[in-house]
């Protein structure tokens, strides 16, 4: 059994984005692991394992336009099913 079921990935396009501030907020606010938050002031890539991907998406949408959203169910993948 996985601690965090959903592999959540997305891009945020915006202005004056700060990858450290965004990464710290995600780490401090949402339960999860394997955070990757990289980019520059106009484009950030997020990768995060969590049980509540909708909360991460909701937060990221406040920062700019979100796109290339992928939420995969890693539990289903581990069981050999499509995620």
Secondary structure, 3 states (H helix, E strand, C coil): CCCCCEEEEEEEECCCCCHHHHHHHHHHHCCEEEEEEEECCCEEEEEEEECCHHHHHHHHHCCCEEEEEEEEEHHHHHCCCCC
